[in-house]
């Protein structure tokens, strides 16, 4: 395997995903993992992730110098490179100019790291600190306009440091650089195959659960559905699936969810209509974090009540969740030094429930979950459905969530999605949705002046949701969507199209 030591980077799991994409198993450990833990995993290579801190800060995350004496190849990325430089007596200082975004590096010395790659290549930087001195034990492999030590390597040991991020799609040959490190430098074997994942997950479920009862909350999204399906295959009738309709779903979605689960013959399937309670709890709430916490609290309340009713007939020991890697990243669960982007109410559930937690797909990314769903022969309407956030439309109605504002958004979103499907664009987009903004604008309809709502449309392309680019939808299609929304949705007089990338923006608005 390849181990990634996480220094709090939002991209640590993206590095892990790229390694697995290349066919090698990867596992993430905290930066302060013990040498014994690292050696017990018997890794072929170690990657030091980036991170938000400065290596010169008093309590900056660091690691034991002994890790460099294990004889295991090491690749430091961004902060990871700066850690290597400092540990070997180099200097890191705050740069006069930050490097953020696309830059060109010039390869100065040949190395297996750049085998088969051009001497000049576009890479993606994201740093403010700069290495200004390196130990005589190292040699420079590449430089950029502002970084004369953009890439370096130890003269005797297989230790490499790169200032840019090879894991992001913006680095043109980033995947090839990682591939060279894994297979040329670490001499790893290809051992990570999707066809083995289903069998391994089901085996782990059976071993842990045995004959005990498991309860899972399902939303109709692919994550919870795949988790429920794997559990059903592993433990059959001992699984209880609970669908709580929070009133924050898209147009007709609740009925679709119920229909699919019945079609898939889930024996113990429970439906709870809690829409009134959720809306009442959200009244007057504007802050997105408060929305998420309220929704999480309400979900737990109804879920616990339903679980107690079920336990009158069947003993439940485990709570299953459809948690995947990005949930953990953006909730800053992977490292205490990570910068928190937003909270996910499903990740907080273990603190509130008395059950033991089981997360069948917590090691998978969204594209891997989709690939697994195909192997499980799940319905196309589930596999092809765009990702939908746990808090639902509550974080797409920016500002206060009311029944009236939900009606406006549902109608606008339904028109948007139906037109994308009609134009055969839906399956070419990672995620598309409408957002109701918390402002109004002046308009003219007929001979009257209006002061009504604004809808923003979002559509992005991505592989795993960690980075994303906006989808270039044809102008005539956007015009048709805009006209339909303004003409058919009462209370809207303006439609916008969002062309922000992730990063720096996130895909969702809240």
N, C-alpha and C positions, 0 to 999 in steps of 0.2 A: 504494500500500500504506500501511498504518499500521504504524509501528515502535513496539515496546515496549522501552524501556530497562530492563533488569532490575537492581534494586538488592538482589537476594537474596531476593525474596519467594517464598513457596510458592505464591502466586496469580498469578505473572507469566504462566504459560502459560494460566491460566484467563482472564485478560484477553484474551490472544491468541485463545483459543477463542471468547469472546463476540464479538470483532470479526468473526471468520470466520462465526460463526453469523448475524451481521447482513448478511453478503454481501460483505464486503471482505477482501482478502488481508492477512494480518498476518505480521510476522516479528519475532523477539526477538533483540535484540543486548545485549551486556553494557553496564553503565552507563558504562564508560570507552571505549566505541567512539569512534573518531576522527571528527572532523567530515567528513573526506573520505569515510569509509565510509558515514556517514549520508546525505550528499549524493548519493553514487553510487547509493544505493537509491531516490532520488527520491521520498521519502514525501510523502503528502498531510497527514499528521499524526504527532505523536509523543506517546506516553503514557509517563509516568515511573511505574514500579511502586512498590509499598510495599517494606518491607524490615525486617529484625529489629534493625538498628542504631539508634543515636541520632545525629542529625546533628552533635551537639556533640562526639562522640568523636574522639580524635586521628586515628585511621586510618579514620574513617567513609567509606564510598563517596560520591563526589561526581561532579560533571561540570563541563565547561568552561562558563563564563559565555557564551561565544560562541554556544552552541547557541540562546540566546534571541534572537540577531540573525539567524538564518537565514530568518526570515519564515515559518516553518512553525508552524501551530497546535500548542500543547502543553497536555496535561492531566496534572497531577500528582496521584497518588492516595496518600493517607496519607503515607508517608515522602517520596514524590515531591512532595507539596504542601509539606512542611517544607523540602525542598531549595530549592524556588522561593522561599519566604519568606526563607530565610537568604541566598541569592544576591543578593537585592534589598535587603538591609539590615534585614530583619525579625529577630525574636527567637523562639527555640524553647527552651522550658524544660520540666523534668519537672513534670507536672501533679500537683496535690494529689489529684485523683481521676482514676482511669483510666476510659476509656470502652471497654468491651468488651461487645459484644452489641448488641441492638436499642435504638435511640434515635430521637427525633423531631427533624427539622430544620425550621426556619421560613424560608421564602424571603422575603428582604427586598427584593431588587431583581430586576427582570425581566432575563432573559438567554436567548439561544438555547439555552443548556445545559438550561434547564428549560421549554422551550417545550411547551405542552400538558399540563403537570403541575400538580398541586394545590400550594397554598402551604405546606401541612404534609404531611410524608411520613415514613414509617418507613425508616430506613437502618440499616446494620450497621457499627459502629465496632470497631476493634481497635488501640488505641494508648494509650501511657502519657505520651508527650511531648505538649506543647501549644504552639501558636503563640500568643505573647502580644503580638506587635507585628507590623504589616505596613507596608511602604513606602507612602508617599503616592501612589506610582504605581498602587496597587491599590485596589479597592473591595470591600466585603463583599457577597456575594450571599446567604448563608444563615448561620444560627447554630443551635447546639443548646444544651441546658441548661448544658453545661460548656465548649463551644467557641464563642467569639464570632466566630471566623474559620473556621467549619466549611466554608465555600466562599468563595473569592474569585476575582477576575478582574482582569487588567491593564486599565487604563483605555484604552489605545491599541492594545496588541498582543493577539493572540489567545492569551493565556496564562491558563490556569485551574488552580486548585488545589482539591481536595476532600479532606477529612479522612477520610471514610468510604469503604467499598469497594462500588462500583457493580457489580462483577463477580460478587459472590456472590448467591445466590438470596434471601438474607435481606433484601436491599435491594429494597423493593417495586418501585420504578421505575428500578432500576439499569440495566437493558437499554435503556430509553428514553433515559436520560441519555447512555449511550455512543452510542446511535444519533444523538442530536442533535449530539454532538461530531463524529462521523464524517461525517455527511451535511449538517448545517446549517452547522457551523463549518469543517470541513475541505473540504467540497464534494467528497467522495470519490464514486467510482462503484462500483456493485455488480459485482464481478468474480470472486467466489469461488463456484463451483458444483460440487456433488458429481459431476455427470455428466462433468466434465472431468478429475477426479482420476485415474481408472483409466488413461486415455490418457496423461496426463502422466507417471505413475509408470512405466508400461511403456516409454515413450519414453526416460526417464532410465536405466532398467536396460539397455536395448539399447545406448544410446550409451556407457555406461561399461563394460559387461561384454564386449560384442562376441561373440567366439566362445570365450571362456574358460569354465572350469568353475566352478560355484558349489555350495557345500555349506551346508545349513541344518539346524539342530536343530529338530525339531517336537515339540509336546507334545499336540496335539489341541485346544489353546485357539485362540480365534478369531484372535489376533494372529499366531501363527506360521503358521496355516493360510492366512490371507489373504496373508501375505508369500510363502509357498510357491506359492500359486496364481498370484500376479502374476508371480513368477519363471518359473513353468512356461509361462505365456502368452508371456513375453518371450524365453526362451532354450530352451524345450523340453527335449530330452534332455540338455542340458548342466547340468541341475540334479540334485543328489543330496540327497534328504531323509533325515535320520537321526532315528529315534525311539528314545530311550533310556528304558527302563522302570526308573525309580529305586525302585520299590516304595512310592512315596509318593503314589500316585494314588487316586482315589475308587473305590468298588465297581464292578468290571467295566469301568473306564475304559480300561485298556490294550487290551483286545480291541475296544472301540468305536473307538478311534483307528486301529488297524490296519485294521479293516473299512472305515472311511470313506476312508482313503488309497488302499486297493485299489479301492474303488468309483469314486474320482475318477481312476483310471488313471495314478497317478504311476509312471513307468517305473523310475526308480532310487530305490527306497524300501527302507531298511535298518532292521531292528529289532534292538535290543541289550537283553538282560535283564541289568541290573546291580543288581537289587534287594538281593541279599545284601551286596554291597560297600558300598552306601549305608548300610544298617542297621548294619553293622559299624563304619563310620566315625563314625556318630552315637551310638554306645554311650556312655552316661554324660554326654553333653553337655546342658547346661541353658540356656545363654545363647543367645538367638535370633540374635544377630549371628554367633556361632560356628557355629550351625547353617547359616545362609545361606552362610557362607564355605566350610564343609566340603562342602556340597551343590554349590556352584560348582566347588570343586576336583575333586570326584569326577566331576562332569559333564564338565569339561575333560579329565580323564584318559581317560575312555571315548570321548569325542568325538574326541580326538586319535588314539587307537588306531584307531578306525573310519575316520577320515580317511586315515590312513597306508595302511590296507588298500585303501581306494577308490583312492588315488593310484597304486597298483601297476597299475591298469587305466586310470585317467583322471586327467589333470592338473587340479588344483584351484587356482584363484588367489584366489577370493573366499569369505569367510564371511558368510552372510546372517543377520540377526537380526530378530526380530519386535518390536523396541523401539518403544514409542509414547511420547507426551509425558509422561504421568504417571510412567513409569519414570524419566525424566530428572529430573523435579521432585523426587521423594521421595528420589532418590539424590544430590541437591544438585549435579547436573552442570551446571545452567543458570547458576550464578553461584558464584564462590568465597566470596561472603558469605552464601550460603544456609545455613540451619540444617538439618543432616542429620537426616532422620526415620528412614530405614532404607536398607540397601544392597540392590541387586538384582544377583544373580549374573550375569545376562545382560549388564548394562552393563559389568561388569568383564572380560568375555571378550576384548576387543581386546588387552589387555595380555598375555594368555597365549598368544594364537594367532599363527602366522606369516602368516596370510592377510590380505589387504586386507578391510576391513569394508564391507558394504553393508546399509543399513537402509531397506527400501522404504517403510515406513509410519511412520517416526520423526516425521513432522510431523502425525500424526493423533491425535485423541482416540478413546476407546473407542466412542462413539456414531457417529463418522465411520467407524471401521473396520467396525462393524456395517452401516452404510448401504452401504459399499463391498462388503461380503460379499453383500448382497442383489443388487447389480448384477452380481456375478460368478456369481450363481445357485448359491451354495454350499448344502450340505444344511442343513435347518432345525435339525437336532440340533447343528450347529456354531454357526449364527447365534444361536440362542436360548439357548445354554448360558451359565450365569452365569460371570463372571470367576473364574479359578482361579490362585492365586499360583505363581510359578516353583518355590519350594521345596516346593510341595504340602502334604500333610498334616503335614509336619514342623513347620510354624508354626501348626498348629491342634491338635496334640498339645502342649499347653503343658508344658514340662519335658522330661524324657527321652523320646526316641522309641524305643519297643520294638515288636516284632512284636505282642505281646499288646495293647498300648495302641492300636496302629493298627487291630487287628481290632475293638475296642470302638467306636472313632470311626467306622470305615467303616459298621458296622451302624447306629449311631445316625443318621449323616448320610444314609444310604440311606432309612431310615424317614421322616426329616424331609422330604427332597426328594420322595419318592413321594407323601406326603400333600399337600404343596403342589400337586403336579401334579394329583392327584385332585380337589382343591378348586378347581382352575383359578386358583390364586394365583401359580404359578411365573413366568408370563410378565408378571405385574404387579410383580415384584420385581427390582431391579437385581442383588442378590447375596444368596444365602441359604446358610448352612452351619452345621454343628455344630462345637463346640470341646470338647475334653476338658481339663478344668481339672486343675491339679497338686495338688489337695486332695481329701480324702475327707470324707464326712459320715455321721452316724449315721442309720439308718433302721430300719424294722420291716417284715419280710416274713413273713406267716404268724404264727407264734408266736416267731419268732427276731429277735434284734437284728442289724442289719447295719452294716457300716462300709465303704462303697463309693464309687465314683467319681461325680463331678458332670459333667453335660453342660450346656453353655451354648449356646443357639440364637441365631443372629444373622440378621436379615433387614433390608435397607436399600433405600430408594428413592433414586435419583440420576439425573442426566443423563449425567455424564461421570466420576464417581468422585472428583472433586475435593472436593465437599461431599456429604453424605448425611444422610438422616433415617431413623429406624427405621420399619419397616412395621407398621402397626396390624393384626395378624392377629387374626381373631375368636377370642374366648376359647374357644369350643367346639372350634375347630380345634387350638388350642394344647393344650387338655386332652387331646384324642385323641392328638396326637403324643407328649405327655409319657407318657401311659399305655402307649402302644405301646413306647416306648423302655425304660421301666422294666420292663415285662413281658417284652420280647423280647431285650433286650441284657443278657447276664449280666455283672454287675460294676458296674451303674449303679443308684443308688437315688434320684437327685434330678436334676431338669431345671429350668434357669433360662431366662428370656428377656431378652435384652439390649436396653435402650431408650436407648442412648447415640447421640448425633449426632456427625457428623464435620464440622468440628471441634467440640469439643476432642478427642474420641476418633478413632482411625483405624478403618477398616472391619475390617481383620484385627486379631488380638490380638498378634501378634509381627511 
